Amino acid sequence: MPEFEIIIPSREGAHLLREQWETVACAASAIGAVICVVLDGPDPEAENFLKDRARIVRLPVASGFGTAVNAGVGGSTADRVILLNNDVLPETLLGFAGPWSPDEFARTGACMNERLGRDESPSRWTIEQGILRVIHPCANGESPPKAGSPIAHAHGGASSFCRMKWNELGGFSPAYGPAYGEDVDLSFRAWKRGWRVSYCPGTRMTHRSSATTGDLFTAEWREFLAERHRLLFLLTRVSDLDLLRSRDRAFARILSSGFLQFDLWRLKRPLLWALSRHLGVRAEGEGSPKQPDLSDREAILRSGSKPSIFDGLL
C-alpha cells in the first residue's frame, strides 16, 4: 500500500496535463507516490496521453471539482492523498513526507501564484461587514507564517490529506459544485473535530492561476460561484450565536441594498441562491457519526486567527 497518492482532477484539460506531467512525475518519484487522474467527463485526448502513466478514474459526465476529487480519493489505498490541480507545478513535495501527528488532517504547501508572484496558501479568518471570510495574508504583503503554523484551510489544489480522516468527514461536499469553497468547508469541519491544518513550506509549487477554470468559466461566473459558496458556508456551518447575529444583520443589509450600494448589492443574487439551497445541504449530512465538536470560536482560534476577530460582533 503506497504512503502517498497524487490525485489530479481534470476537465477538458489534456493540454494542461501534458504541460505539467514531467514536473509531477519527478516530484512524485522523489516521495514514492503513485498518481491518479480523474477525468471529469469524456476526454479521449487525455485518456490516450495517460495510458500506462497513471491510475485513471473516469466520470461519464462532468460533475465538478469536488465530485471528481471524491471519486479519486474513494478509490485510493494510500495513507495520504495529495491534491494537485492540473495547473499546479510542484517543485518538491518532500514537505509532505515524514511523520504526521495523530491530530493532523492536512498540510498545505507553499503555492506561488504565478500571476501575482505571491504565496497564496497561508490563510486565516476575518470578519468583513459582519461576514466571516477566509483571507490570504501574503496577498496583502504579509510574510508567510513559520513552518507548521496553523492555517484556516487546506488549499484544494496544493495539499496533502490524511485519507482516513478525509473519509470520516465524507470528503468534499457536493453542494459546492462545480467549484470553489469545498476546501474551506472541509477544513472548517476538520478544525471542529479538533484536527489540524498546517502550513508546509517544505513543499513548494507554482500555480498558473485560473488556467483550469479560466478555460471553463467566465470571470463573472467564477466570482458568482465564489461568493455564493462563501454565503452557503455561513448558512450551513456557523453555529456561534454572536456570529449568527452578525451574519443575519449583514444578510438583511444585503437583501435591502440597492445598486448604489454596489458592494452589498452584488451579493444579493449569490445570497438568494444560497438561501434557496441551505436547508437541503443541512439535510444531506456528511461523513460518519460526529464526535463532539469544538465551538466555532475555538476552531477558528486554533486555526491561527487572533481573538480580536470576535471584537465588536455585538
Buried (B, 14 or more C-beta within 10 A) or exposed (E): EBEBBBBBBBBBBBBBBBBBBEBBBEBBEEBEBBBBBBBBBBBEBBBEBBEEEBBBBEBEEBBBBBBBBBBBBEEBEBBBBBBBBBBBBBBBBBBBBEEBEEEBBBBBBBBBBBEEEBBBBBBBBBBEEBBBBBBBBBBEEBEBBEEBBBBBBBBBBBBBBBBEBBBBBBBBBBBBBBBBBBBBBBBBBBBBBBBBBBBBBBBBBBBBBBBBBEEBBEEEEBBBBBBBBBBBBBBBBBEBEEBBEBBEBBBEBBEEBEEEEEEBBBBBEBBBBBBEBBEEBEEEEBBEEEEEBBEBBBBBBBBBBEEEBBEEBE
